Every structure is written in structure tokens, then in C-alpha cells.
Amino acid sequence: MGLVKRIGNEITFAKAAIRTLKKLTAIKENPEATFSDKIEELARSKPNNIAIYFEDRKITYRDLNAQANRYARWAISQGIGRGNVIALMMENRPEYLVAWLGIIKAGATAALINTNLTKGPLAHCLNISNANHLILGAELAENYSTAADQLDRPMTVWSEGGMVQGANDLNAALTQHSDDALPADTRKNVTLDDDALFIYTSGTTGNPKAARIPHIRLLSMMGAFAAGTNATEKDRMYVVLPLYHSAGGVCAVGTTLTVGGSVIIRQKFSATNFWDDAVKYKATLFQYIGELCRYLLNTPPHPKERKHKLRMVVGNGLRPEIWPAFQKRFKIPHILEFYGATEGNVALMNFDGTPGAIGRIPGWAKKKFNVEIVKFDIENEKPVRGPDGFCIRAEAGEAGEALGRISDDPDQPTGRFDGYAKKEETEKKILRDVFEKGDAWFRSGDLLRQDKRGYFYFVDRIGDTFRWKGENVATSEVAEAISVFPGVKEANVYGVHVPGADGRAGMASIVAENGSLDLHRFREQMLKELPDYAVPVFLRLQPEMEVTGTFKHRKVELVKEGFDPSVINEPIYFNCPAQKKYVLVDQHLYGEICAGNFRL
């Protein structure tokens, strides 16, 4: 990197970091001001600014606040207030934001339910919310019906957007309440430490957990993104991510709704309609998940893909191998990649846009942030401790688990960890006596590395990285190598058990153009790009990739199915050490592999 560019990056980072730290400090200095107060203030000072664009609808701040007042009065009429919870399950539309804003205006907590859930997982989320009332989008009535008989307690269901058998008509109930300003004492006992939202973890390795989002955390997440993007009331954030998750429903909407700008809500992501929407609504910001960027790159050229007004895109998971191509093809001026978890206290931002990095903490800012990377034992899945019993900091460039010191120190504004609705779940994420007796750190569950200049890079999710031939294989690095091979649209890498073999063998599920790959060239390319131990032992060609509601690849079921052709309908290939090529796995070959007849 040239000296001029390096100096420019330092200036960009310093300005954005200082702006963000000031915003976070200011939030703590005003303990009475919640997000509800912020919207009420904007409804007074900028009443005609458009808060929400949705299809052909426009909702001003005056209207947003007034509609939320109805919800708040309705909630209060049901005996709901501080300490109570209302569950909310609805697809993306303005009423979603209106509903949870109204709930927190009443001083209560909104539990945001994943719209993809059914049966046991849905019942679990409703049960642990402790909510007695559910606001249900009529479009999700069938989902709810699959879980209703598994609830620990009866719930009063209120349908929105249509009639649902057995449910109360929420729209009719709302008309009975005024949209006038709420009395000044409505939230008199509510503090920044009270819970505003419950947001659920994905539950990819077990049942979801309800992460607590107190008002202070809600404002801090929103404020950090508003400051990081330097958002103003002229900005319009395009939101295609689900509103039940923190990325779309808090970070994205909060970026502009805290400064008088707009959010453009789409019910679901559509690669085909993306650029039409971006141009139609004059979006200036877009919140991404890395896979969305890949989907857009895989689409044919669009006449409007470079005619937009986007000045910045912000998100996480943008893979290094597609970063430059995405930015160049779509003429994106700036990419703000970040790292964080809904409930976590490890927060990083790549303010200067260095490709591949998820954030940076230079030496001068070290004391303001609470992040450390410690050496990690992959096989036993726990941090390494030295002879003194304390953890050992990783060297520059060495992968280790990212930890965040838990602290309420105002000089470290990201140090707070509020945990989950269940206290026992909270304790599982805390690592104690890390560097000194009595300290406590949040376990991110992710392997990161940091270079000498302070840039952080994502390596893998703990549990995804596996051991093979005595070496650690990072699935994300293998996926990057696979993804740049011609014809590969998506790749999902994981480790599978092979009877009699130590560790786990690498397997890649691949979505390929036209459903096929040149396996000879693929193998040659992998041997060039990867160490021998990291080259996938097995390949599985799938017509499409299974993803979660937040576009993360599903791995649990793939790992369970392994490479057994009797349970998998798609073609599976084995990197045969004898023939030195990928060969199709049939039941006979599967038996040979499991019998240990190949030296792997």
C-alpha cells in the first residue's frame, strides 16, 4: 500500500472512529432518552420527512409516531407495560416497525420472532419469551398453527393484516385508540437498562436463544451505524434483510431513523428487482449480508446497475474473493464491512474499506476497545491457557478466538454484555480469569486474526474449523478458493466423519452453473490454491444452497448426511488417492471408503 493511500486510510479511520465513540458516549450521558423519545422528537422537528418507503406507500415521521401511539395505548389497555413482553411475528412491512415501536413506547419489550420457524422451534421461542400476547401477521397463520399445541401457556393472539381463525382482530382494536401524543409519564420508570427487544440467535446448533437488547444497546447499535456511515436526513437506507434480526431490524433501520432519514423496506430480497428498487427509491445506503452480494454478482448485467445513487454499502460477510469484483462492477464508492453479534460485545468496523478486513483497532485506539484474540485449541474447542492458568494472546497473523472484555467502563463503550433472557445461557458465553483473576470476557465463538497494522480478518466459526491430517482446516478459506473457480456459484465447506480416520475429512457442497463442474480442472486448481490437507476429500453438487432466514449457509444437516449415497440424492464425488481424480461415490465405493481400504 502506497504511503499516500495509507495516510488517507488513517485519516478516514480516525475521523469515523472518533465520530462513533462520541456518539456512543453521548448516549450514555442521557439516561432518560430512549429510541421512543428520539422518534417523538423527530416527529416534532421533522414531521414531514419520509421515515418509511414501502411499495407505493410513504410514511412520514409524524405518521410513524402517531401510529405507534395507537399501538402503545392498545398495549396499555391490555395491562401491558414495563416488565411485560409482547411477541411479534410478521413479515417485512411498515406495520412491523410501527408495532415494536409502539410496544416499547408503552414501556414493554417486543420479542421479535423468526418468520421461518414452525412447530417445536417456534413454540420454544414463544415459550422462552414469557409473552402472553402475540401480534401475528395473517400471512403467518399456518406457521403459528403448527406450534400452538406445544405452548407452555395459552397466548392471546392478535392478527394483523387479515382475519385469522381463533385470533382477535388487531386492526379493529387499534381503531378504538387515539394516536395523540402519549402522556409524559407513560414511561416514567423505564430506564436505558430495561429491555426494549428480544432478538433470537439463529439456533443452527440447537434451539434459538433470546438475546436481551436493552434500550442502551438498541441506541448504541443504531448510533454506531449512523456515525459509521455518517448518515444524515438526506440518506435512504434500502432494507431487504428480515426485520426480526438485528442486522436489518436494528442496525439498518437505525442508521437513518435516528437522524431523520428514510428506510426503504422490501418484503424479501430479490436479485432481479434490486437495481430497479435502488434507482426508483433513490437509495443512498444498502445493508448487505455477504451472500446477497454474491447473488447480485451472479445475475446477468442490469441496465440500472451503475445508475444508482448508492454512496455506501454496509454489512458483514463480504468474502475477500468477490469484494473487488462487486465494488467495481456495481460502481460502489465505499464498502463498510463490520463484525459483531446481536448479543456480543466484540464490535469492529472497517472504516477505510480495506478489502477483506472486518475491522481495525490501531495502536492509538487500543484502550478504547475491549477486543483480544487468544490462542485456541481446535480439537478441544477451548482457549489455550499457559502454566499460570491464564489465556495467551495470539501473535500477529495467528488465528485465535476473539474475546470482548465485559465492562461498564464509559471509556470502553462497547464493553457491555447483556446476555440472554435465560441467565444460565448467559453464563455459558462468559470466560473468566482470562488475563487476571476475577476478569470476565465474552466468548465470540469466532476465530479471527489481526495483522501488525491492527486490521482484523475473519477465519472461521468455532465448530466449523476442523482437524484433518493433524492440521487445522478453516472452512471459510477453503470456500474462498472454491468460489473463484469458473462455474461455481456458491460453496459451503464442512468436515465429515470417516470411520477409522482421525479428525474430519473436508467436504464441499457446491452449486454450479448448469449443475456440473470440470472435476479434473477443479482438482488441479485446488491443489494449486490450497495445502494438500485442505483440498476437499468429498464434493456434493446441489441444485441450490440451503440458507437460514438471514442468508447464512446451513451446515448441521449436511454434516449429518455426510457422504452416504443412500441418504443423498445428489451426486457425490471422492478425491480418490489411487486414481488421483474425483470419482462418483456409489454404494460399493462408500463401503470401500468406510472399510478403510483407501489411505486418506
NORTA-V779939 format. One line per field, one symbol per residue. ss: DSSP state (A for helix, B for strand, O for the rest). burial: b if it has 24 or more other C-alpha atoms within 12 Angstrom, else e. Layout:
ss: ???
burial: ???
This chain:
ss: OOAAAAAAAAAAAAAAAAAAAAAAAAAAOOOOOOAAAAAAAAAAAOOOOBBBBBOOBBBBAAAAAAAAAAAAAAAAAOOOOOOOBBBBBOOOOAAAAAAAAAAAAOOOBBBBOOOOOOAAAAAAAAAAAOOOBBBBBAAAAAAAAOOAAAOOOOOBBBBBOOOOOOOBBAAAAAOOOOOOOOOOOOOOOOOOOOBBBBBBOOOOOOOOOBBBBBAAAAAAAAAAAAAAOOOOOOOBBBBOOOOOOAAAAAAAAAAAAOOOOBBBBOOOOOOOOAAAAAAAOOOOBBBBBAAAAAAAAOOOOOOOOOOOOOOBBBBBOOOAAAAAAAAAAOOOOOBBBBBOOOOOOOOBBBOOOOOOOOBBOOAAAAAAOOBBBBOBBOOOOBBOBOOOOOBOBOOOOOOBBBBBBOOOOOOOOOOOOOOBOOAAAAAAOBBBOOOOOOOBBBBBBBBBBBOOOOBBBBBBBOOOOBBBOOBBBOAAAAAAAAAOOOOBBBBBBBBBOOOOOOBOBBBBBBBBAAAOOOAAAAAAAAAAAOOAAAOOOBBBBOOOOOBOOOOOBOOAAAAAAOOOOOOOOOOBBBBBOOOOBBBBOOAAAAAAAAOOOOOO
burial: eeeeeeeebbebbbebbebbbbbbbebbeeeebbbbbbbbebbeebeebbbbbbeeeebbbbbbbbbbbbbbbbbbeeebbbbbbbbbbbbbbbbbbbbbbbbbbbbbbbbbbbbbbbeebbbbbbbbbbbbbbbbbbebbebbbebbeebeeebebbbbbeebeebbbbbeebeebeeebbeeebbeebbbbbbbbbbbbbbeeeebbbbbbbbbbbbbbbbbbbbbbbbbbbbbbbbbbbbbbbbbbbbbbbbbbbbbbbbbbbbbbebeebbebbbebbbbbbbbbbbbbbbbbbeeeeeebeebbbbbbbbbbbbbbbbbebbebbebebbbbbbbbbbbbbbbbbbbbbbbbbbbbbeeeeebbbbbbbbbbbeeebbbeeeeeebbbbeeebbbbbbbbbbeeeebbbbbbbbbbeeeeeeebbbbebbeeeebbbbbbbbbbbbebbbbbbbbbbbbbbbbeeebbbbbbbbbbbbbbeebbbbbbbbbbbeeeebbbbbbbbbbeeebbebeebbeebeeeeebbbbbbbbbbbeebeebbbbbbbbbebbebbbbbeeeebbbbbbbeeeebbbbbeeebbeebeeeeeeb
